Amino acid sequence: MISLIILTPFDLAITSALILLMAFLSWRLHLGVGRQFLIAALRSAVQLILLGYVLKIIFAEQAFWMVLLLGSIMLGVAGYEVLSRQRRRFSGWWGYGIGATAMSISSFSVTLIALLIVIQPTPWYQPQYAIPLLGMLLGNTMTGIAVGLDNLTRSAWEKRELIEAQLILGRRGIEAIRTIRRDALRSGMIPIINTMAAAGLVSLPGMMTGQILAGVEPLEAAKYQLLIMYLIAGGTGLGSLAAIWLGSERLFDDRHRLRLDRLTTSK
């Protein structure tokens, strides 16, 4: 068994030089993302280190309420991220609620399937399995939902005259945006499809890489990665479907009138 090499703060400082290099290049080339690059890098460092301390406590306590609390916080943050990534978003509670609801339906249900039927740890909510699984599902589902909703609202706005014309001809709201809904759902699923297609040939997925670096036998790491990838694909598909369905319903009222006044533009 290969022993795990412990990283020191100096090791991480060396890699952080790459972040400074990218920030410098952004400034030199006038890309306008240098500040965002530095803030994102700093946020990730603080967030991951804090999470490491929190997980250490949760793993030691093995308490269900701690797992549930952390999962709820992760869901709340993911819902906000979905909202922030949309150019045209639903106003009011709907802007946040659609993404959060879709992720809770998909990510939590798929995580429960993995824990109760596939992996079957004891107890079933064992933090070592439950939290990483939920985190990976939320992270990937979040991307699919954000892309799908953004495509839905943007296309509805850009093609509003075409939609209105079909409504005048007597079509129901859902029928008038059938093509837009299909394209939005497709766009939400494309990232995970590309990830699965490239796995093992173009890229070595993150979980498999981490397990190999930790000394896990490569074939066993590959099986776990395949399990996670299929769970993510199912979660992303279900989440995107739920979000697009909820968003499509919100675009029209009971009289099948297009309600673009329910959208607001992000600053």
C-alpha positions in Angstrom: 0.0 0.0 0.0 1.4 3.4 -1.0 1.7 5.8 2.0 0.0 9.2 1.8 2.4 12.1 1.4 1.4 14.9 3.8 1.4 18.3 2.2 2.9 21.3 4.1 1.8 24.9 4.0 5.0 25.6 1.9 3.9 23.0 -0.7 0.6 24.9 -1.1 2.4 28.2 -1.2 4.3 27.0 -4.2 1.2 26.1 -6.1 -0.4 29.5 -5.1 2.3 31.1 -7.2 0.3 29.9 -10.3 -2.7 31.9 -9.0 -0.5 35.0 -8.8 0.8 34.4 -12.2 -2.7 34.2 -13.7 -3.7 37.4 -11.9 -0.7 39.1 -13.3 -1.4 37.9 -16.8 -5.0 39.1 -16.5 -3.8 42.5 -15.5 -1.2 42.6 -18.2 -3.6 41.5 -20.9 -6.5 43.7 -19.6 -8.8 40.6 -19.2 -10.5 42.1 -16.2 -10.6 38.9 -14.2 -7.5 39.2 -12.1 -9.3 40.5 -9.0 -12.0 37.8 -9.3 -9.2 35.1 -9.7 -7.5 36.2 -6.5 -10.8 36.4 -4.5 -12.0 33.0 -5.8 -8.6 31.5 -4.8 -8.7 33.0 -1.4 -12.3 32.0 -0.8 -11.6 28.4 -1.8 -8.6 28.2 0.6 -10.6 29.6 3.5 -13.7 27.5 2.8 -11.8 24.2 2.3 -9.7 24.7 5.4 -12.7 25.5 7.5 -14.6 22.6 6.0 -11.7 20.3 6.9 -12.0 21.3 10.6 -15.8 21.0 10.5 -15.6 17.5 8.9 -13.1 16.4 11.5 -15.6 17.2 14.2 -18.5 15.6 12.4 -16.6 12.4 11.6 -15.7 12.1 15.3 -19.2 12.7 16.6 -21.1 10.6 13.9 -24.3 12.6 14.7 -27.2 12.6 12.2 -28.2 16.1 13.0 -24.8 17.4 12.2 -24.9 15.7 8.8 -28.3 17.1 8.1 -27.3 20.6 9.2 -24.2 20.6 7.0 -26.2 19.2 4.1 -28.9 21.9 4.5 -26.2 24.6 4.5 -24.6 23.2 1.4 -28.0 23.1 -0.3 -28.7 26.7 0.6 -25.4 27.9 -0.8 -25.8 25.9 -3.9 -29.3 27.5 -4.4 -27.7 31.0 -4.2 -25.0 30.0 -6.7 -27.6 28.9 -9.2 -29.3 32.2 -8.8 -26.2 34.3 -9.2 -25.2 32.5 -12.4 -28.3 33.5 -14.3 -28.4 36.7 -16.4 -32.2 36.8 -16.4 -33.7 35.3 -13.3 -37.1 34.9 -11.8 -37.9 37.7 -9.3 -38.8 37.2 -5.7 -38.6 33.9 -3.9 -38.9 32.0 -7.2 -35.4 33.1 -8.3 -33.9 31.1 -5.4 -36.6 28.6 -4.8 -36.6 26.9 -8.3 -32.9 26.0 -8.2 -33.0 24.9 -4.5 -36.1 22.9 -4.9 -34.8 21.1 -8.0 -31.5 20.3 -6.2 -33.2 19.0 -3.1 -35.4 16.7 -5.1 -32.5 15.3 -7.2 -29.4 15.4 -5.1 -30.9 14.3 -1.8 -32.9 11.5 -3.4 -29.9 10.2 -5.4 -27.7 10.4 -2.3 -30.2 8.4 -0.3 -30.3 5.7 -3.1 -26.5 5.4 -3.0 -26.4 5.2 0.8 -29.3 2.9 1.4 -29.1 0.6 -1.6 -25.6 0.7 -3.1 -22.9 1.5 -0.5 -24.9 0.6 2.7 -22.6 2.0 5.4 -23.3 1.6 9.1 -25.0 3.8 10.1 -26.5 4.7 6.8 -25.8 8.4 7.3 -22.1 7.8 8.1 -20.5 11.3 7.4 -17.5 9.8 5.6 -19.8 8.7 2.8 -22.9 10.9 3.1 -21.2 14.3 3.0 -18.8 13.7 0.1 -21.5 12.1 -2.0 -24.0 14.9 -1.4 -21.3 17.5 -2.0 -20.3 16.1 -5.4 -23.9 15.7 -6.4 -24.9 19.2 -5.4 -21.8 20.7 -7.1 -22.5 19.1 -10.4 -26.2 19.3 -10.3 -25.9 23.0 -9.5 -24.0 23.6 -12.8 -26.5 21.7 -14.9 -29.5 23.5 -13.3 -27.8 26.9 -13.6 -27.0 26.4 -17.3 -30.4 25.0 -18.1 -32.4 27.8 -16.3 -30.2 30.5 -17.9 -30.8 29.1 -21.3 -34.6 28.9 -20.6 -35.1 32.4 -19.5 -32.7 34.0 -22.0 -34.3 32.2 -24.9 -37.8 33.0 -23.7 -36.8 36.7 -23.6 -35.1 36.7 -27.0 -37.9 34.7 -28.7 -40.8 36.5 -26.9 -42.3 37.6 -30.2 -42.3 34.1 -31.6 -43.8 32.7 -28.4 -46.5 35.4 -28.4 -47.4 34.6 -32.0 -47.9 31.0 -31.1 -50.1 31.9 -28.1 -52.2 34.1 -30.4 -52.8 31.0 -32.6 -54.3 29.2 -29.6 -51.4 27.2 -28.3 -50.9 26.6 -24.6 -47.9 28.1 -22.9 -46.0 24.9 -22.5 -46.6 24.1 -26.2 -45.3 27.5 -27.3 -41.9 27.0 -25.6 -41.6 23.2 -26.2 -38.4 23.7 -28.4 -37.0 26.2 -25.9 -37.5 23.8 -23.0 -35.9 20.9 -24.9 -32.9 23.0 -25.8 -32.6 24.3 -22.2 -32.7 20.7 -20.8 -30.1 19.6 -23.3 -27.8 22.4 -22.4 -28.1 21.5 -18.7 -27.1 17.9 -19.4 -24.2 18.5 -21.9 -21.5 19.1 -19.2 -22.0 15.8 -17.5 -22.3 14.0 -20.9 -19.0 15.5 -21.9 -17.4 14.5 -18.6 -18.5 10.9 -18.9 -17.4 10.7 -22.6 -13.9 12.1 -21.7 -13.3 10.1 -18.5 -10.4 7.7 -18.7 -9.3 9.0 -22.2 -8.9 12.8 -21.9 -9.2 13.3 -18.2 -8.7 11.4 -14.9 -11.7 12.4 -12.8 -11.1 14.1 -9.5 -12.4 11.4 -7.1 -10.4 8.7 -8.8 -7.3 10.9 -8.7 -7.7 11.7 -5.1 -8.1 8.0 -4.1 -5.1 7.0 -6.1 -3.0 9.7 -4.5 -4.3 8.5 -1.1 -3.0 5.0 -1.9 -6.2 3.2 -3.0 -5.7 0.4 -5.6 -6.4 1.9 -9.1 -9.1 -0.5 -10.1 -11.0 0.0 -6.9 -10.7 3.8 -7.4 -12.0 3.4 -10.9 -15.1 1.6 -9.6 -15.9 4.3 -7.1 -15.4 6.9 -9.8 -17.8 5.1 -12.1 -20.4 4.9 -9.3 -20.1 8.6 -8.5 -20.3 9.5 -12.2 -23.5 7.6 -12.8 -25.0 9.1 -9.6 -24.0 12.6 -10.8 -25.5 12.0 -14.3 -28.8 10.8 -12.8 -28.9 13.7 -10.3 -28.0 16.3 -12.9 -30.7 14.9 -15.3 -33.4 14.8 -12.7 -32.4 18.3 -11.3 -32.3 19.9 -14.7 -35.7 18.4 -15.6 -37.3 19.6 -12.4 -35.8 23.1 -12.7 -36.8 23.5 -16.3 -40.3 22.2 -15.6 -40.8 24.6 -12.6 -39.3 27.5 -14.6 -41.5 26.9 -17.6 -44.6 26.9 -15.5 -43.5 30.2 -13.9 -43.1 31.8 -17.3 -46.9 31.7 -17.9 -50.0 32.4 -15.8 -53.2 30.4 -15.5 -54.5 32.1 -18.7 -51.4 31.0 -20.7 -50.0 34.5 -21.0 -46.3 35.0 -21.3 -45.2 36.7 -18.0 -41.7 38.1 -18.7 -42.4 40.7 -16.0 -41.6 37.8 -13.6 -38.0 38.0 -14.8 -35.4 40.4 -13.6 -31.9 41.2 -15.0 -28.9 40.6 -12.8 -26.6 43.6 -12.3 
